[in-house]
Amino acid sequence: MTQMMKAVRLHEFGGPEVLRYEDAPKPVACKKEVLVRVHAASLNPPDLYLRDGYRALPPEWQPNPSFPLILGTDISGVVDAIGAGVSGFNVGDEVYSMVRFPNELMTGSSAYAEYVSVPASELALKPRNIDHVHAAGAPMSLLTAWQFLVDLGHDAPNPFQPFAHTPIPLDGRTVLVNGAGGGVGHLAVQVAKWKGARVIAVASGKHEALLRDLGADEFIDYTKQPAETIASDVDLVMDAVGGSNIERFLSVIKPGGALYLVNPLGFSGHDEAAKRGIRVSSTQVRSNGAQLAEAGHLLDNATIRVVIDSTFSLAEASAAHEHASLGGIQGKVVLIAM
């Protein structure tokens, strides 16, 4: 007899209202997997894009999954069962993970649920000195910052460019983070600072006090003056916003500097970048338990911290998506599963 659990499922694409909190089959831990009892799961932009059917993509790239599906990648919880061939984890361990990303980018990684099965290679012990809410807020945003700025950590083909992304040394360099108040941005500020960079944070004014507290050396309120009219001689711009006109940041980067694009779709400044001697690079964040374990030490000793914008119960996932869709989020939105 199939055991059941509560989960948030999609039966069709659409707005936040299509998310249904309902009974779903409880997964099992297959070979080299760990079954986790989820305590918290965080929202990330791909969750919102998949819920909406990735309508911004060309039709041939849009998903055509079998419904129902369960959204979400980022979890923190407790090991409930261990599959065959797994070592390094025990029942009762507190763990966190970004689950099966980008492998299940178009079908959902099933994190918005009371239980989720996770490949053991994507799992790490939760940092002891933070709670499940903050741990659940970390994985995708922290791995994005880590793989862009510290270590790529894999040799999978890059879907955005013909060459592998290679982080540049940051010690003594000036790094500008655009979108510094968001999930990826606030962690990128801290990781760059930890690596020895001078950091310029670009966000709306409401984020200034937080970002200075997190280590930003300079703050630019883009609502008052365009960042590109203030900043200059920057070694690296990391753009965590995307959208149109990111080319404007090329003017603030030194020759020989770099522009990192978390979302490279729509960027059209490659020719200008080449003329200026600026390296433009992007990569697709990938699940990596070893990197979460390494970065987890920085969470444990408060070298970096995850900022939580708001929390909702798992049953309130629709309201959480509605809130996240408004924009202007400071840090992460997290669902509490128990």
C-alpha positions as CSV (number, residue, x, y, z in Angstrom):
1,M,0.0,0.0,0.0
2,T,1.4,3.4,-1.0
3,Q,2.1,5.7,1.9
4,M,0.9,9.3,1.5
5,M,2.2,12.7,2.5
6,K,1.2,16.4,2.0
7,A,2.7,18.2,-0.9
8,V,2.1,21.3,-3.1
9,R,1.4,20.1,-6.6
10,L,0.7,21.6,-10.0
11,H,-2.0,20.1,-12.3
12,E,-1.6,22.9,-14.8
13,F,0.6,25.9,-15.5
14,G,-0.5,29.4,-14.4
15,G,-0.4,31.9,-11.6
16,P,0.1,31.3,-7.9
17,E,-3.5,30.1,-7.6
18,V,-2.7,26.8,-9.5
19,L,-0.6,25.5,-6.6
20,R,-2.6,22.9,-4.6
21,Y,-1.8,21.7,-1.1
22,E,-3.0,18.1,-1.2
23,D,-2.1,14.4,-0.6
24,A,0.6,12.9,-2.8
25,P,2.5,9.6,-2.8
26,K,5.4,9.5,-0.3
27,P,8.7,8.9,-2.2
28,V,11.1,6.1,-1.2
29,A,14.9,6.2,-1.0
30,C,16.2,4.3,-4.1
31,K,19.8,3.2,-4.7
32,K,22.3,6.0,-3.7
33,E,19.4,8.2,-2.5
34,V,18.4,9.5,0.9
35,L,14.8,10.1,2.0
36,V,14.6,13.4,3.8
37,R,11.7,14.6,6.1
38,V,11.5,18.2,5.0
39,H,11.4,20.9,7.7
40,A,11.7,23.8,5.3
41,A,11.9,24.6,1.6
42,S,12.8,27.9,0.0
43,L,11.5,29.6,-3.2
44,N,13.8,30.3,-6.1
45,P,13.1,32.0,-9.5
46,P,13.0,28.7,-11.4
47,D,10.1,27.7,-9.2
48,L,8.1,30.7,-10.4
49,Y,9.1,30.2,-14.0
50,L,8.1,26.5,-14.0
51,R,4.8,27.2,-12.3
52,D,4.1,29.6,-15.2
53,G,5.2,27.1,-17.8
54,Y,8.4,29.0,-18.7
55,R,6.3,31.3,-21.0
56,A,9.2,33.7,-21.4
57,L,11.1,31.0,-23.3
58,P,10.7,30.2,-27.0
59,P,7.9,27.6,-27.5
60,E,10.3,24.9,-28.5
61,W,12.1,25.2,-25.1
62,Q,8.9,25.2,-23.0
63,P,8.2,22.2,-20.8
64,N,5.6,19.6,-21.6
65,P,5.6,17.5,-18.4
66,S,3.3,14.9,-17.1
67,F,1.1,16.4,-14.4
68,P,0.8,16.5,-11.4
69,L,4.3,17.7,-10.5
70,I,5.9,19.2,-7.4
71,L,8.0,22.3,-7.5
72,G,11.0,23.3,-5.5
73,T,14.7,22.4,-5.1
74,D,16.0,23.8,-1.8
75,I,15.4,21.9,1.4
76,S,16.5,21.4,4.9
77,G,15.4,18.5,7.0
78,V,16.2,15.2,8.7
79,V,17.2,11.9,7.2
80,D,14.3,9.5,7.4
81,A,15.7,6.6,5.4
82,I,18.8,5.5,3.6
83,G,18.9,3.8,0.2
84,A,21.3,1.1,-0.8
85,G,24.9,2.2,-1.6
86,V,24.8,5.3,0.6
87,S,27.5,6.1,3.1
88,G,28.2,9.2,5.1
89,F,24.7,9.8,6.3
90,N,22.6,8.2,9.1
91,V,18.9,8.3,10.0
92,G,18.3,11.3,12.1
93,D,21.0,13.5,10.6
94,E,20.1,17.1,9.9
95,V,20.8,17.8,6.2
96,Y,20.3,20.4,3.4
97,S,20.4,20.2,-0.4
98,M,19.6,21.7,-3.7
99,V,17.8,18.7,-5.2
100,R,18.3,17.4,-8.8
101,F,19.0,20.8,-10.4
102,P,19.2,21.4,-13.3
103,N,18.3,17.8,-14.2
104,E,14.7,18.3,-13.3
105,L,14.5,22.0,-14.3
106,M,11.4,21.4,-16.4
107,T,9.6,18.8,-14.3
108,G,10.2,20.0,-10.7
109,S,12.5,18.5,-8.1
110,S,9.7,17.8,-5.5
111,A,10.9,19.9,-2.6
112,Y,7.5,21.5,-1.7
113,A,6.5,18.4,0.2
114,E,6.8,16.7,3.6
115,Y,9.3,14.2,2.2
116,V,11.7,14.2,-0.8
117,S,14.3,11.7,-2.0
118,V,17.7,13.2,-2.7
119,P,20.7,11.8,-4.4
120,A,23.3,11.3,-1.7
121,S,25.9,13.2,-3.8
122,E,23.7,16.3,-3.6
123,L,23.3,16.3,0.2
124,A,25.3,17.8,3.0
125,L,25.0,17.9,6.7
126,K,23.2,21.1,7.8
127,P,25.4,23.7,9.5
128,R,24.8,23.2,13.2
129,N,24.6,26.8,14.1
130,I,21.7,27.8,11.8
131,D,18.1,26.5,11.9
132,H,16.2,24.7,9.1
133,V,14.6,27.9,7.8
134,H,18.0,29.6,7.2
135,A,19.5,26.3,5.8
136,A,16.7,25.9,3.4
137,G,17.3,29.4,2.2
138,A,20.9,28.7,1.2
139,P,21.4,26.0,-1.4
140,M,20.6,27.5,-4.8
141,S,21.6,31.0,-4.0
142,L,24.8,30.0,-2.2
143,L,25.8,27.5,-4.9
144,T,25.2,30.1,-7.6
145,A,27.5,32.6,-5.8
146,W,30.0,29.8,-5.1
147,Q,30.1,28.4,-8.6
148,F,30.4,31.9,-10.2
149,L,32.9,33.3,-7.7
150,V,34.8,30.5,-6.1
151,D,34.8,27.2,-7.8
152,L,32.7,25.8,-10.7
153,G,32.9,22.3,-9.2
154,H,32.0,20.3,-12.3
155,D,32.8,19.7,-15.9
156,A,29.3,19.4,-17.4
157,P,28.8,21.2,-20.7
158,N,27.9,24.9,-20.3
159,P,24.4,25.5,-21.9
160,F,25.1,29.3,-22.3
161,Q,28.5,29.4,-23.9
162,P,31.1,27.1,-25.6
163,F,33.7,27.5,-22.9
164,A,33.7,26.6,-19.2
165,H,33.1,29.4,-16.7
166,T,36.3,30.0,-14.7
167,P,36.1,32.3,-11.6
168,I,38.7,35.0,-11.5
169,P,40.8,35.7,-8.3
170,L,39.0,38.3,-6.2
171,D,41.6,39.2,-3.5
172,G,42.3,42.9,-3.8
173,R,39.8,43.3,-6.7
174,T,36.7,45.5,-6.9
175,V,33.5,43.6,-7.4
176,L,30.1,45.2,-8.2
177,V,27.0,43.1,-7.4
178,N,23.9,44.2,-9.2
179,G,20.7,43.0,-7.5
180,A,22.5,42.8,-4.2
181,G,19.4,42.6,-2.1
182,G,18.1,39.4,-3.5
183,G,18.8,35.8,-2.8
184,V,21.8,35.3,-5.0
185,G,23.0,38.9,-4.6
186,H,23.2,39.2,-0.8
187,L,25.2,36.0,-0.7
188,A,27.5,37.1,-3.6
189,V,28.3,40.2,-1.7
190,Q,29.4,38.2,1.3
191,V,31.3,35.5,-0.7
192,A,33.2,38.2,-2.6
193,K,34.0,40.0,0.6
194,W,35.3,36.7,2.1
195,K,37.5,36.2,-0.9
196,G,39.2,39.6,-0.2
197,A,37.3,41.9,-2.7
198,R,36.2,45.4,-2.3
199,V,32.4,45.2,-2.9
200,I,30.0,47.7,-4.4
201,A,26.4,46.7,-3.8
202,V,23.7,47.9,-6.2
203,A,20.1,47.7,-5.0
204,S,17.1,49.9,-4.0
205,G,17.6,52.1,-0.9
206,K,15.7,49.9,1.5
207,H,18.5,47.3,1.3
208,E,21.3,49.7,2.2
209,A,21.6,49.1,5.9
210,L,21.5,45.3,5.5
211,L,24.1,45.2,2.7
212,R,26.5,47.5,4.6
213,D,26.0,45.2,7.6
214,L,26.8,42.2,5.3
215,G,30.1,43.8,4.3
216,A,29.5,46.0,1.3
217,D,32.1,48.8,1.1
218,E,30.0,51.0,-1.1
219,F,26.2,51.1,-1.8
220,I,24.5,52.5,-4.9
221,D,20.7,53.1,-4.8
222,Y,19.8,52.5,-8.5
223,T,16.4,54.2,-7.9
224,K,18.2,57.6,-7.4
225,Q,21.0,57.4,-9.9
226,P,22.1,54.8,-12.5
227,A,25.0,52.7,-11.1
228,E,27.0,53.1,-14.3
229,T,27.1,56.8,-13.8
230,I,28.8,56.4,-10.3
231,A,30.9,53.3,-10.4
232,S,34.2,53.0,-12.4
233,D,37.3,50.9,-12.7
234,V,35.6,47.8,-11.5
235,D,37.3,44.4,-12.0
236,L,34.2,42.3,-12.0
237,V,30.4,43.0,-12.3
238,M,28.2,40.1,-11.2
239,D,24.7,40.8,-12.4
240,A,22.0,38.8,-10.5
241,V,19.1,40.6,-12.1
242,G,19.1,39.9,-15.9
243,G,16.7,41.5,-18.3
244,S,17.3,44.3,-20.8
245,N,20.2,46.7,-21.0
246,I,22.7,44.9,-18.8
247,E,25.2,46.1,-21.5
248,R,25.3,49.4,-19.6
249,F,27.7,47.9,-17.0
250,L,30.4,47.3,-19.6
251,S,31.3,51.0,-19.2
252,V,32.3,50.6,-15.6
253,I,34.6,47.6,-16.1
254,K,38.3,47.9,-16.6
255,P,39.9,46.5,-19.7
256,G,40.7,42.9,-18.9
257,G,37.9,42.7,-16.4
258,A,34.8,40.5,-16.4
259,L,31.0,40.5,-16.5
260,Y,29.3,37.5,-14.9
261,L,25.6,37.0,-15.9
262,V,23.5,34.9,-13.7
263,N,20.7,35.1,-16.3
264,P,22.5,35.7,-19.7
265,L,19.3,35.5,-21.9
266,G,18.9,38.7,-23.8
267,F,22.4,40.0,-23.3
268,S,23.5,41.6,-26.5
269,G,26.8,43.3,-25.7
270,H,29.3,40.6,-26.7
271,D,30.8,42.7,-29.5
272,E,31.3,45.7,-27.3
273,A,32.7,43.6,-24.5
274,A,35.2,42.1,-27.0
275,K,36.3,45.6,-28.1
276,R,36.8,46.6,-24.5
277,G,38.7,43.4,-23.6
278,I,36.1,42.3,-21.1
279,R,35.3,38.6,-20.5
280,V,31.6,37.9,-20.4
281,S,30.7,34.6,-18.8
282,S,27.8,32.6,-17.4
283,T,27.1,29.2,-16.1
284,Q,24.2,27.0,-15.0
285,V,24.2,26.3,-11.3
286,R,24.3,22.6,-10.5
287,S,23.6,20.5,-7.4
288,N,26.7,19.7,-5.4
289,G,26.7,18.3,-1.9
290,A,30.5,18.6,-1.5
291,Q,30.3,22.4,-2.2
292,L,27.4,22.8,0.2
293,A,29.5,21.0,2.9
294,E,32.4,23.3,2.2
295,A,30.3,26.5,2.1
296,G,28.4,25.3,5.1
297,H,31.5,26.0,7.3
298,L,31.1,29.7,6.5
299,L,27.4,29.5,7.5
300,D,28.3,27.7,10.7
301,N,30.8,30.3,11.8
302,A,28.7,33.3,10.6
303,T,31.3,34.4,8.0
304,I,28.2,34.5,5.7
305,R,24.6,34.4,6.6
306,V,21.3,33.8,4.9
307,V,18.8,36.6,5.1
308,I,15.1,35.5,5.3
309,D,12.6,37.9,3.8
310,S,9.5,36.0,5.0
311,T,8.2,32.5,5.9
312,F,4.9,30.8,5.0
313,S,3.5,27.3,5.8
314,L,3.7,24.7,3.1
315,A,-0.1,25.0,2.8
316,E,0.4,28.7,2.0
317,A,2.6,28.1,-1.0
318,S,0.3,30.1,-3.3
319,A,0.5,33.1,-1.0
320,A,4.3,32.7,-0.9
321,H,4.5,32.7,-4.7
322,E,2.2,35.8,-4.8
323,H,4.5,37.6,-2.4
324,A,7.7,36.6,-4.3
325,S,6.1,37.7,-7.6
326,L,5.8,41.3,-6.3
327,G,9.6,41.7,-6.5
328,G,11.8,43.7,-4.1
329,I,12.4,40.6,-1.9
330,Q,15.2,41.0,0.7
331,G,16.9,37.6,0.9
332,K,14.8,34.4,0.7
333,V,11.2,33.4,1.0
334,V,10.8,30.0,2.9
335,L,8.1,27.5,3.3
336,I,7.9,25.7,6.6
337,A,6.8,22.1,6.2
338,M,6.6,21.2,9.9
